[in-house]
Amino acid sequence: MLEEYVSRIEEACGEGRDFIVILKYAKREEAIRKILEKCNVERTLSGVLTNCRYKDKEVSVFRTGKLILKGLTERREAEKILEELLT
């Protein structure tokens, strides 16, 4: 499932274990729709950025197709959450 929607996953620099996810351009609208349906939306900023929560993890969704997953422990956890959000 990840191969269908995700272009790449990178670990962000800094204290916390945050992951930056880049969605494939051709599938980004579909992926964003699926993610927002499963997340608890906390706020939306001008339709460009949506902050939401999924299983007590903060997810920032950008309309450009970039996601930021915050507060994770490892890459495998990021992949697992993405699998759940994109199915």
C-alpha positions in Angstrom: 0.0 0.0 0.0 2.8 2.4 0.8 4.4 2.0 -2.6 1.1 3.2 -4.2 0.9 6.5 -2.4 4.3 7.3 -0.8 7.2 8.7 -2.7 9.6 8.8 0.3 9.9 8.9 4.0 12.7 10.9 5.7 13.6 11.4 9.4 13.6 15.0 10.4 16.4 16.6 12.3 16.0 17.7 15.9 15.1 16.3 19.4 12.0 14.4 18.6 11.6 11.5 16.2 9.6 13.2 13.5 9.1 11.8 10.0 8.5 13.8 6.8 6.5 11.9 4.2 6.3 12.9 0.6 3.2 11.6 -1.3 3.3 10.7 -5.0 2.0 13.6 -6.9 -0.5 11.6 -9.0 -2.1 10.1 -5.9 -1.8 12.9 -3.4 -5.4 14.1 -3.5 -6.8 10.6 -2.9 -4.2 10.0 -0.2 -5.0 13.2 1.6 -8.7 12.5 1.5 -8.2 9.0 3.0 -5.9 10.4 5.8 -8.3 13.2 6.7 -11.2 10.8 6.9 -9.4 8.7 9.6 -7.8 11.5 11.6 -9.4 13.8 14.2 -8.9 17.3 12.6 -7.8 19.9 15.2 -7.4 22.9 12.9 -7.1 24.0 9.3 -5.0 26.9 8.2 -6.2 28.6 5.0 -6.8 25.2 3.4 -3.0 24.8 3.0 -2.2 23.0 6.3 -4.4 20.7 8.4 -3.3 19.6 11.9 -4.9 16.5 13.1 -4.4 13.5 15.5 -4.4 9.8 14.8 -3.9 7.4 17.8 -2.4 10.2 20.0 0.1 11.1 17.3 0.2 14.5 15.7 -0.1 14.6 11.9 0.4 17.7 9.8 -1.0 17.4 6.3 0.0 19.9 3.6 -2.0 20.3 0.4 1.3 20.0 -1.5 1.4 16.3 -0.6 3.8 16.5 2.4 3.0 15.0 5.8 4.8 15.4 9.1 4.3 12.7 11.6 5.4 13.8 15.1 6.3 12.0 18.3 7.1 8.6 16.8 9.7 6.2 18.1 11.0 4.6 14.9 10.6 4.4 11.1 8.6 1.2 11.4 6.0 2.9 13.5 5.7 5.7 10.9 5.2 3.0 8.2 2.6 1.2 10.2 0.6 4.4 10.8 0.8 5.3 7.1 -0.5 1.8 6.2 -3.5 2.3 8.5 -4.3 5.8 7.2 -4.0 4.8 3.6 -6.1 1.7 3.6 
